[in-house]
Amino acid sequence: MGLYSIVCDYAGGTFVSQVQATDENDAVAKWAEALPSERPLGNASEQIAKAALADRELVPLDGLIGVWCWTETSMMRSR
């Protein structure tokens, strides 16, 4: 297992979490599973968790080692 850092940019804020996982997909899954109970993103935590668990198409970033991106643009901002 390795330590993975998750950086989430949402609604003008940047949120950082760390999880122990076997690979990058497992890291996103574990992060998403913790979101509803930890609620770092307020009411949107549950929606973002569902989106991350449903679609984990991670894209490796060119020129970097061990860095991937996952983007969800269809989320409606929670008020």
C-alpha positions as CSV (number, residue, x, y, z in Angstrom):
1,M,0.0,0.0,0.0
2,G,1.1,3.5,-0.6
3,L,0.0,7.0,0.5
4,Y,-2.0,8.9,-2.0
5,S,-2.9,12.6,-1.8
6,I,-6.2,13.8,-3.3
7,V,-6.5,17.5,-4.2
8,C,-10.1,18.5,-4.8
9,D,-11.0,21.9,-6.3
10,Y,-14.6,22.7,-5.6
11,A,-16.7,25.9,-5.4
12,G,-13.6,28.2,-5.0
13,G,-12.0,26.0,-2.4
14,T,-9.1,23.5,-2.5
15,F,-9.5,20.5,-0.3
16,V,-6.6,18.0,0.4
17,S,-7.0,14.5,1.7
18,Q,-4.6,11.5,2.1
19,V,-5.5,7.9,1.9
20,Q,-3.6,4.6,2.1
21,A,-4.4,2.5,-1.1
22,T,-3.0,-0.1,-3.4
23,D,-3.2,2.0,-6.5
24,E,-4.6,5.3,-7.9
25,N,-8.1,3.8,-8.5
26,D,-8.3,2.4,-5.1
27,A,-7.2,5.7,-3.7
28,V,-10.1,7.6,-5.4
29,A,-12.5,4.9,-4.2
30,K,-11.4,5.1,-0.6
31,W,-11.5,8.9,-0.7
32,A,-15.0,8.8,-2.2
33,E,-16.2,6.3,0.4
34,A,-15.1,8.6,3.2
35,L,-16.6,11.8,1.8
36,P,-20.3,11.3,3.0
37,S,-19.2,10.8,6.6
38,E,-16.4,13.4,6.7
39,R,-18.3,16.0,4.6
40,P,-15.4,18.2,3.8
41,L,-17.4,19.6,0.8
42,G,-20.5,20.3,2.8
43,N,-23.8,19.1,1.1
44,A,-21.9,18.3,-2.1
45,S,-19.8,15.6,-0.4
46,E,-22.3,12.9,-1.1
47,Q,-22.9,13.9,-4.7
48,I,-19.2,14.1,-5.5
49,A,-18.6,10.7,-3.8
50,K,-21.3,9.1,-6.0
51,A,-19.8,10.6,-9.1
52,A,-16.3,9.5,-8.2
53,L,-17.4,5.9,-7.4
54,A,-19.4,5.7,-10.7
55,D,-16.7,7.2,-13.0
56,R,-13.1,6.8,-12.1
57,E,-11.5,7.5,-15.5
58,L,-8.2,8.8,-14.3
59,V,-6.0,10.6,-16.8
60,P,-2.2,10.6,-16.3
61,L,-0.7,14.1,-16.5
62,D,2.0,14.5,-19.1
63,G,5.5,15.2,-17.8
64,L,4.7,14.1,-14.3
65,I,5.2,10.8,-12.5
66,G,2.4,9.4,-10.3
67,V,0.0,12.2,-11.0
68,W,-3.5,11.7,-12.4
69,C,-6.6,13.8,-12.9
70,W,-10.3,13.0,-12.6
71,T,-12.8,15.7,-13.6
72,E,-16.5,15.9,-13.0
73,T,-18.1,18.8,-14.8
74,S,-21.8,17.9,-14.6
75,M,-22.1,18.5,-10.9
76,M,-24.5,21.2,-9.8
77,R,-23.2,23.4,-7.0
78,S,-24.9,22.7,-3.8
79,R,-26.2,25.7,-1.8
